[in-house]
Amino acid sequence: MTKKTLLSVLLCMAFLTQGMAQVEKNERIPLKHGAHRTGRRTDADMQRWREYGLGQFIHWGVYAIPGGVWNGKTYTGASEWIRSWKEMPKDVYDNLYKQFNPTRFDAKRWAKQAKEMGARYMIFTTKHHDGFCMWPSKYTDYTVAHSPYKKDIVKEMVDAYTAEGIDVYLYFSIIDWSHPGYLSGGNINSPQVKRAFQSGGGVNPFETKEKEEKYEEFKAFTRNQLLELLDNYPAIKGLWFDGSWDVAWVRNAPWVDSLGIELREKHPGLIIGSRFRSDEYGNRHTDANGYLIGDYDQRYERSLPTNLAETKGFDWDCVMTIPENQWGYHRDWSWTYVKTPYELIEMAVKANSLDGNFVINFGPDGDGNIRKEEAETAKEIGKWMSKNGTAIYGTHHSVLEKQDWGYSTQKGDHIYLSVFNKPMNNIVRIKLPRNNHKDMIYVITKAEILSTKETVRINGKGQPGTYYRDKSGSSYYDLIIPKKLQKSTEPFVIVIELKEINKGSLEAYQQALT
Ligand code: FHN
């Protein structure tokens, strides 16, 4: 790389890492509880996070027992929310834990399956909105210890996944329908509520002093449980929060901020995403000045950015359901669209081509089985990842712009072209970027199929005029898909080597192509 090109890459990276929507220093809104940092985390733990590429999410709790069906009726909301359905009697739901006995649960088997799928991290629901704890918390009786199963499920999960080399993150809902002090103050995303917070006043969800005092008990309880999780499971890498749109939580932003500091002090390196807290004006994910709150952007679930600019240069991940919007186990998938393995793989590659991680959710049943459809999906993804994972792990966005045949990722001077839309003419046309240095040009010096190492023919190799440039100075190459792959319906990866050579030197160009 020339010095000039390197400089422009560095400038571009500096721009991206600072984020784009942020305001000039002298125009910044003074915040007491805004972001604690303006750029990305640069430590080894976060670097490791950045390189995961693919993860697994598991939603498991007592909601797996009804599995989205009650009294012969099917709940079409997310199955883990069934308690809030009018057809589901609350007291019945709150006693389901007395039947929770997943004798088929085998954390080692799940961890092995996740490893085979290619997951490098896993997020596990310790407690969802219903408040049921999958670990024997000493701060409530509504836990697995009081179910017929009795054993500590969180421990089994942390141990089994850690043993497989998969990093563990604990999901924790700050909404807890089981705690008497918990109060749902509404949703900060409602425009009216947001406006009230942004004008500095906020909304007070506590109608009485008594309710406010009770919420203080809930805060103490939440803090205790979080410290307990860090004490019990020191191997975990991070906490994954949910429910923080809740107005009561947002109203307590200063306290939440200090709690975050305490958790980080207790567990150095801890990774917490942007769903944990808001600034004092109720801004979530990014603060009033556009800086990311937390270590990475958790985004709106099940959504991928469309381009790099949209990521604002933040670290980010995307959590995705296999059916439309079912996180917990739903026994009936007949009415919902179910994503195919290739669809999920494409999303994973797209996420990585935009510098994000992709996390696929699983919802085991009440006995502890991962459903057949999910197991098959994991297997198919694993098959593809074992051949093509190099295009994902440890890569970042490439210097190529988005092109019709698929997505590209890069590591050093290797660019991975993941082809999802195979052209009918079996020619993958690659547009290389314009080189910012006027005497230099990018050339492809090598192209092969990642999984088989089969050489990919570069059309008209070595002849003048075999590549062409458009008016903007971008050059194009035609890569001919090898015969065997022409009939294949599987997405594949071509790895190319990209070099810079002196434009005037055709000789050098020809050599570069040999
Ligand atoms: O309400 C939850 C939902 O059940 C699920 O846990 C997802 C996962 O991202 N989070 C919440 C909705 O944002």
Residues whose N, C-alpha, C, O or C-beta is under 5 A from the ligand:
A	BS01	FHN	A78 E80 D242 E301 W327
